[in-house]
Amino acid sequence: MKVVKYIFVCFFMLTTPLIAAPAQQIASAHEYYSLANKAFDKYEWIDVIKYSKIIIQKYPTSSFTKDALFYLGVAYFNLKDYEIANKYFTRYLKGDFNPKYFEESMHYKFSIAHFFKKGAKKRMFGWKKGPKILNAEEDSLAIFDEIIASMPTHDLAIQSLFAKGELLFEDDEFKDSISAFEQIIDRFETHELAIDSFIQIQKIYLKQTTYKKQDPNILELAELNFEKFKETYPFEIEKSKAIEDLLIEMREKYAIGYLEIAQFYEKTSKKGAAMIY
């Protein structure tokens, strides 16, 4: 009888951990999620990162893993580690048609793109530690394009198009910059940024004009831009005046440039050529 009891006790000890293990694992994942959630509510971002990473690493198939990725993105964003934050938001959005925090993630990505646009740096080779020394403008453009493609009719997409146009303008990518602003004008005519896009396009034409470099086609395009604006927004007097002022500045540069050419020909005794200018 003692032998039978001994065998039964041994069997119970061996099988009990195997049966209880799954329940314990689920409880642990839930516990870490609760800790991460509490830390999130208290803005304790280091703890959010610690507990969220445990969930992802130890319980990758848990139902809490998806939220943990979002928490990591928010935590790194608030710690101003924008490159890593963006990577976690991308992982959160990947493979899910309509995740719970889709729009929130896109707003965070938009903010990250703006920080990169304004000069925030990133680390070399995608390292997680070390100094942030690399320009991140390309990352900014990529994020803006992602937002435009993911939510094409949302106000965030319009803002992304405008910011993209500004960034391309700063990099002297004039053709692509104008294209971005024209998309806003064509697709979102009633939006306030469509009005501002006309002004930005006029600034691009002005930037391409110098006293020594005059392209009559650019001036003609600037005049057409001004006429189109007046026709589309007849009551936007102040903005119309701003576009007209830019056009006048262009004309003045053309006039000074032509005058300098005429004076050059006059000095070289080529009066016929000087009369043309």
HELIX and SHEET records of a PDB file:
HELIX    1   1 LYS A    2  ASP A   41  1                                  40    
HELIX    2   2 TRP A   45  LYS A   58  1                                  14    
HELIX    3   3 THR A   65  ASN A   78  1                                  14    
HELIX    4   4 TYR A   82  LEU A   93  1                                  12    
HELIX    5   5 PHE A  102  LYS A  117  1                                  16    
HELIX    6   6 MET A  124  GLY A  126  5                                   3    
HELIX    7   7 GLU A  137  SER A  150  1                                  14    
HELIX    8   8 ASP A  155  GLU A  170  1                                  16    
HELIX    9   9 PHE A  174  ARG A  187  1                                  14    
HELIX   10  10 GLU A  192  LYS A  207  1                                  16    
HELIX   11  11 PRO A  216  THR A  232  1                                  17    
HELIX   12  12 ILE A  237  LYS A  267  1                                  31    
HELIX   13  13 LYS A  271  ILE A  276  1                                   6    
SHEET    1   A 2 LYS A 121  ARG A 123  0                                        
SHEET    2   A 2 LYS A 132  ASN A 135 -1                                        
END                                                                             
